[in-house]
Amino acid sequence: MPQTGAKKPELEYRFYNIDSGHFFLPKVGDGWEQEYGKGLNGQLHFHNLMEIGYCFHGSGTVVIGDKKERYSDDFFTIIPKHIPHTTMSDPGHKCLWNYLFIDFENFCQSSIKDGGTFSAEEIIDAVSKNGVISSKEENPGIAEHIQDMLFECTKKQKYYEDILMYEFLSVLVELLRHTEENALLIKKNKREQYLTPALDYIDKNFAENIKIKDLADLCALSESHFRRTFEEIMEMKPLDYVNFVRIRKACDLIRKTSMSMQDISLEIGYDTISTFNRNFRKLTGTTPYKWKEAPGNKDLDLSDFHISAKKGWEANGVTPK
């Protein structure tokens, strides 16, 4: 049993936004050459999107859930959303990883047609449960498809998003083959698995009147066990996470629309503007109106929020992933 008063490991939520109607968000180029994990002491994080990564050169360690593996040139990772992970370069060495974030569920629901071997729901269920780390030597087919996808993202030539869709479908076929063989699957951390249904539900229904008991039922846990597990893993209470998702959406609406604050408040699930203002200030340290007028608010940065959550990191050495 853990010692009473022992410090809980930190776990960060880092999110990326993908514009409506699109499924892919590339993070590519030489700007992603850096010493990964420097100064972070092995801290794990997770995303709101599936992450595919490819190491073009370098060496180090990848942690996915409770599994730790060494990597070197031509290794790749495929990590579904909500699975804790981190990448750590060998000390003093820079590595070049490129990444592609994917709105996996919406991609499957839009691209997988009825009548095939697997339904969209079956593919989502099969692929979303485990992270993958492998190499070009072990799985040349998947590696080549990922390389082709990253190349298309770098060039961005005409119809490149259509090519991404075809290439990613090929990756999914290969993953399904290996899922059946259990050759590539990394053992999933069961503690995080408990929360996946609740996190998915909150992400989709944040504007509704969400009750903790309903979230616990989705995870097949008692309400007390759910609360305790959620706080241990997420480093925040369930309702704090709901408020975080709501305020994140509010910031997006402020940036991209001309909606009034009253309408935004109702859109994200708050009955009164005062409740909206109070929760906005609690997370951002300022009011919605001041945030709207402040310089630099066009690119939402959650690194200063009073919760363990951050906007997905960018390239050019801003912060190592």
C-alpha positions as CSV (number, residue, x, y, z in Angstrom):
1,M,0.0,0.0,0.0
2,P,1.3,3.5,-0.7
3,Q,2.5,5.4,2.3
4,T,0.2,7.9,3.8
5,G,1.1,11.4,2.7
6,A,3.3,10.2,-0.2
7,K,3.3,12.6,-3.1
8,K,1.2,11.4,-6.0
9,P,2.8,11.3,-9.4
10,E,1.9,14.1,-11.6
11,L,-0.1,13.5,-14.8
12,E,-0.7,16.2,-17.4
13,Y,-3.5,16.5,-19.9
14,R,-2.3,18.1,-23.1
15,F,-4.8,18.9,-25.8
16,Y,-4.7,19.9,-29.5
17,N,-7.6,21.4,-31.5
18,I,-8.5,20.1,-35.0
19,D,-10.7,22.3,-37.1
20,S,-14.2,20.9,-37.9
21,G,-14.2,18.7,-41.0
22,H,-10.6,17.6,-40.6
23,F,-9.1,14.6,-38.9
24,F,-5.3,15.2,-38.9
25,L,-3.0,17.6,-37.2
26,P,0.6,17.2,-38.2
27,K,3.6,18.3,-36.1
28,V,6.5,17.8,-38.5
29,G,9.8,19.3,-39.5
30,D,13.2,19.8,-38.1
31,G,11.8,22.0,-35.3
32,W,10.9,18.8,-33.5
33,E,14.6,17.9,-33.0
34,Q,15.2,18.3,-29.2
35,E,16.2,16.5,-26.0
36,Y,12.8,15.0,-25.1
37,G,11.8,14.8,-21.5
38,K,14.7,17.0,-20.2
39,G,13.8,18.4,-16.8
40,L,10.5,16.6,-16.5
41,N,11.7,13.7,-14.3
42,G,9.7,11.2,-16.3
43,Q,6.3,12.9,-15.9
44,L,3.6,11.2,-17.9
45,H,0.9,13.0,-20.0
46,F,-2.0,12.1,-22.2
47,H,-3.8,13.7,-25.1
48,N,-7.4,14.2,-26.3
49,L,-6.3,12.8,-29.7
50,M,-4.6,9.7,-31.0
51,E,-0.8,10.3,-31.4
52,I,1.4,8.7,-34.1
53,G,5.1,9.4,-33.7
54,Y,8.1,8.4,-35.7
55,C,11.8,8.7,-34.6
56,F,14.0,9.6,-37.6
57,H,17.1,9.7,-35.5
58,G,18.1,9.5,-31.8
59,S,17.8,7.1,-28.9
60,G,16.1,7.0,-25.6
61,T,13.1,5.5,-23.8
62,V,9.3,5.6,-24.4
63,V,6.9,4.9,-21.5
64,I,3.3,4.0,-22.4
65,G,1.1,3.1,-19.4
66,D,3.1,0.7,-17.3
67,K,5.3,-0.4,-20.2
68,K,8.8,1.0,-20.8
69,E,10.7,0.4,-24.0
70,R,14.0,1.6,-25.6
71,Y,13.8,3.3,-29.0
72,S,16.3,4.3,-31.7
73,D,16.3,5.3,-35.4
74,D,13.1,4.2,-37.3
75,F,11.1,3.4,-34.2
76,F,7.4,4.5,-34.1
77,T,4.6,4.8,-31.6
78,I,0.8,4.7,-31.9
79,I,-0.8,6.0,-28.8
80,P,-4.6,6.3,-28.4
81,K,-6.1,9.2,-26.5
82,H,-6.2,9.1,-22.7
83,I,-3.3,6.7,-22.4
84,P,-0.5,8.2,-20.2
85,H,2.9,8.2,-21.9
86,T,6.2,10.1,-22.3
87,T,9.3,10.2,-24.5
88,M,12.8,10.6,-23.0
89,S,15.9,11.1,-25.0
90,D,19.2,9.7,-23.7
91,P,20.7,12.4,-21.5
92,G,22.6,15.0,-23.6
93,H,21.3,13.7,-26.9
94,K,18.8,15.3,-29.3
95,C,16.3,13.2,-31.1
96,L,14.1,14.0,-34.1
97,W,10.5,12.8,-33.7
98,N,7.7,13.9,-36.0
99,Y,4.1,13.5,-34.9
100,L,0.6,13.2,-36.4
101,F,-2.4,13.7,-34.1
102,I,-5.6,12.1,-35.3
103,D,-9.3,12.6,-34.4
104,F,-9.6,8.8,-34.4
105,E,-13.2,8.2,-33.4
106,N,-14.6,10.8,-35.9
107,F,-12.3,9.4,-38.6
108,C,-13.6,5.9,-38.1
109,Q,-17.2,6.9,-37.9
110,S,-16.9,9.0,-41.1
111,S,-14.6,6.7,-43.1
112,I,-15.5,3.1,-42.2
113,K,-18.6,2.0,-44.1
114,D,-21.1,-0.6,-43.1
115,G,-20.7,-4.0,-44.7
116,G,-17.0,-4.4,-44.1
117,T,-15.3,-7.0,-41.9
118,F,-15.4,-4.7,-38.9
119,S,-17.7,-1.9,-38.0
120,A,-16.4,1.5,-37.0
121,E,-17.3,0.8,-33.4
122,E,-15.4,-2.5,-33.5
123,I,-12.3,-0.9,-34.9
124,I,-12.4,1.9,-32.4
125,D,-12.7,-0.6,-29.6
126,A,-9.9,-2.8,-30.9
127,V,-7.4,0.0,-31.6
128,S,-8.1,2.3,-28.7
129,K,-7.2,0.0,-25.9
130,N,-3.5,-0.2,-26.2
131,G,-0.4,1.8,-27.2
132,V,2.1,0.5,-29.7
133,I,5.8,0.9,-29.9
134,S,7.7,-0.9,-32.7
135,S,10.4,-0.4,-35.4
136,K,10.6,-0.4,-39.1
137,E,12.6,-3.6,-38.9
138,E,9.9,-5.4,-37.0
139,N,6.9,-4.0,-38.9
140,P,8.1,-2.4,-42.2
141,G,4.5,-2.1,-43.6
142,I,3.2,0.1,-40.8
143,A,6.5,2.1,-40.6
144,E,6.4,2.9,-44.4
145,H,2.7,4.0,-44.2
146,I,3.6,6.4,-41.3
147,Q,6.6,7.7,-43.2
148,D,4.4,8.4,-46.2
149,M,1.9,10.2,-44.1
150,L,4.5,12.4,-42.5
151,F,6.0,13.1,-45.9
152,E,2.6,14.2,-47.2
153,C,2.2,16.5,-44.2
154,T,5.5,18.1,-44.8
155,K,4.9,18.8,-48.5
156,K,1.1,19.5,-48.3
157,Q,0.6,19.0,-52.0
158,K,-2.8,18.9,-53.6
159,Y,-5.1,16.2,-52.2
160,Y,-2.6,15.4,-49.4
161,E,-5.4,15.0,-46.8
162,D,-7.1,12.4,-49.1
163,I,-3.8,10.5,-49.2
164,L,-3.5,10.7,-45.4
165,M,-6.9,9.0,-45.1
166,Y,-5.9,6.1,-47.4
167,E,-2.6,5.6,-45.7
168,F,-4.1,5.7,-42.2
169,L,-6.7,3.1,-43.3
170,S,-3.8,0.9,-44.3
171,V,-2.2,1.4,-40.9
172,L,-5.5,0.4,-39.2
173,V,-5.6,-2.8,-41.2
174,E,-2.1,-3.7,-40.1
175,L,-2.9,-2.9,-36.5
176,L,-6.0,-5.1,-36.6
177,R,-3.9,-8.0,-38.0
178,H,-1.4,-7.6,-35.1
179,T,-4.2,-7.1,-32.6
180,E,-5.5,-10.5,-33.4
181,E,-2.0,-12.0,-33.1
182,N,-1.3,-9.9,-29.9
183,A,2.1,-9.1,-31.3
184,L,2.3,-5.4,-31.0
185,L,0.0,-4.7,-28.1
186,I,1.4,-3.0,-25.0
187,K,-0.3,-4.0,-21.7
188,K,-2.7,-1.3,-20.8
189,N,-2.6,0.3,-17.4
190,K,-5.8,-0.8,-15.8
191,R,-6.2,2.2,-13.6
192,E,-6.4,4.6,-16.5
193,Q,-8.7,2.2,-18.4
194,Y,-11.3,2.7,-15.6
195,L,-11.8,6.3,-16.6
196,T,-11.9,6.1,-20.4
197,P,-15.8,5.9,-20.6
198,A,-16.2,8.8,-18.2
199,L,-13.6,11.0,-20.0
200,D,-15.2,10.2,-23.4
201,Y,-18.7,11.0,-22.1
202,I,-17.5,14.4,-20.5
203,D,-15.8,15.4,-23.7
204,K,-19.0,14.9,-25.7
205,N,-21.6,16.0,-23.2
206,F,-19.9,18.7,-21.2
207,A,-22.8,21.1,-21.7
208,E,-25.3,18.7,-20.0
209,N,-26.0,18.3,-16.3
210,I,-23.4,15.7,-15.6
211,K,-23.8,13.7,-12.4
212,I,-20.9,11.9,-10.7
213,K,-23.0,8.7,-10.2
214,D,-23.7,8.5,-13.9
215,L,-20.0,8.8,-14.7
216,A,-19.3,6.1,-12.0
217,D,-21.9,3.8,-13.6
218,L,-20.2,4.2,-17.0
219,C,-17.0,3.0,-15.5
220,A,-18.7,0.2,-13.5
221,L,-17.4,1.6,-10.3
222,S,-19.1,2.7,-7.1
223,E,-19.4,6.5,-6.8
224,S,-16.8,6.7,-3.9
225,H,-14.4,4.4,-5.8
226,F,-14.8,6.5,-8.9
227,R,-14.2,9.8,-7.1
228,R,-11.0,8.4,-5.5
229,T,-9.7,6.8,-8.7
230,F,-10.4,10.0,-10.7
231,E,-8.6,12.2,-8.3
232,E,-5.6,9.9,-8.0
233,I,-5.2,9.7,-11.8
234,M,-6.3,13.1,-13.0
235,E,-5.1,15.2,-10.0
236,M,-8.4,17.0,-9.9
237,K,-12.0,16.3,-8.9
238,P,-14.5,15.1,-11.6
239,L,-16.5,18.3,-11.6
240,D,-13.2,20.3,-11.9
241,Y,-12.5,18.4,-15.0
242,V,-16.0,19.1,-16.4
243,N,-15.4,22.8,-15.7
244,F,-12.0,22.6,-17.4
245,V,-13.6,21.1,-20.6
246,R,-16.3,23.8,-20.5
247,I,-13.9,26.7,-20.1
248,R,-11.6,25.3,-22.8
249,K,-14.6,25.3,-25.2
250,A,-15.6,28.8,-24.1
251,C,-12.1,30.1,-25.0
252,D,-12.4,28.5,-28.4
253,L,-15.8,30.1,-28.9
254,I,-14.5,33.5,-27.8
255,R,-11.6,33.2,-30.3
256,K,-13.6,31.9,-33.3
257,T,-17.1,33.5,-33.0
258,S,-18.8,36.7,-32.2
259,M,-21.2,35.1,-29.7
260,S,-22.1,37.1,-26.6
261,M,-20.8,36.0,-23.3
262,Q,-24.3,35.2,-22.2
263,D,-24.8,32.9,-25.2
264,I,-21.4,31.2,-24.7
265,S,-22.3,30.6,-21.1
266,L,-25.5,28.8,-22.1
267,E,-23.7,27.0,-24.9
268,I,-21.2,25.4,-22.6
269,G,-23.6,24.4,-19.9
270,Y,-23.8,27.2,-17.3
271,D,-27.2,28.5,-16.4
272,T,-26.0,32.0,-15.3
273,I,-23.3,34.4,-16.5
274,S,-22.1,34.7,-12.9
275,T,-21.4,31.0,-12.7
276,F,-19.5,31.2,-16.0
277,N,-17.5,34.2,-14.9
278,R,-16.6,32.5,-11.6
279,N,-15.4,29.3,-13.2
280,F,-13.5,31.1,-15.9
281,R,-11.6,33.2,-13.4
282,K,-10.9,30.2,-11.3
283,L,-9.1,28.5,-14.2
284,T,-7.6,31.3,-16.1
285,G,-7.1,33.9,-13.4
286,T,-9.0,36.5,-15.3
287,T,-12.6,37.3,-16.6
288,P,-13.9,36.2,-20.1
289,Y,-14.0,39.9,-21.1
290,K,-10.4,40.6,-20.1
291,W,-9.2,37.4,-21.7
292,K,-10.9,38.3,-25.0
293,E,-9.3,41.7,-25.1
294,A,-5.8,40.6,-23.9
295,P,-3.0,40.4,-26.4
296,G,-2.1,36.9,-27.4
297,N,-5.4,35.3,-26.7
298,K,-5.7,34.0,-30.2
299,D,-3.7,31.0,-29.2
300,L,-5.0,29.6,-26.0
301,D,-2.3,28.6,-23.5
302,L,-3.4,26.5,-20.6
303,S,0.1,26.3,-19.0
304,D,-0.9,28.9,-16.4
305,F,-4.2,27.2,-15.5
306,H,-4.6,26.1,-11.9
307,I,-5.0,22.5,-12.8
308,S,-2.7,19.8,-14.2
309,A,-3.5,20.5,-17.9
310,K,-1.6,22.1,-20.7
311,K,-2.0,22.9,-24.4
312,G,-0.2,20.5,-26.7
313,W,3.4,21.6,-27.1
314,E,4.8,23.0,-30.3
315,A,8.1,22.6,-32.1
316,N,11.2,24.8,-32.2
317,G,12.4,23.9,-28.7
318,V,9.5,25.7,-26.9
319,T,9.2,22.8,-24.5
320,P,10.4,19.2,-25.0
321,K,7.5,16.8,-25.4
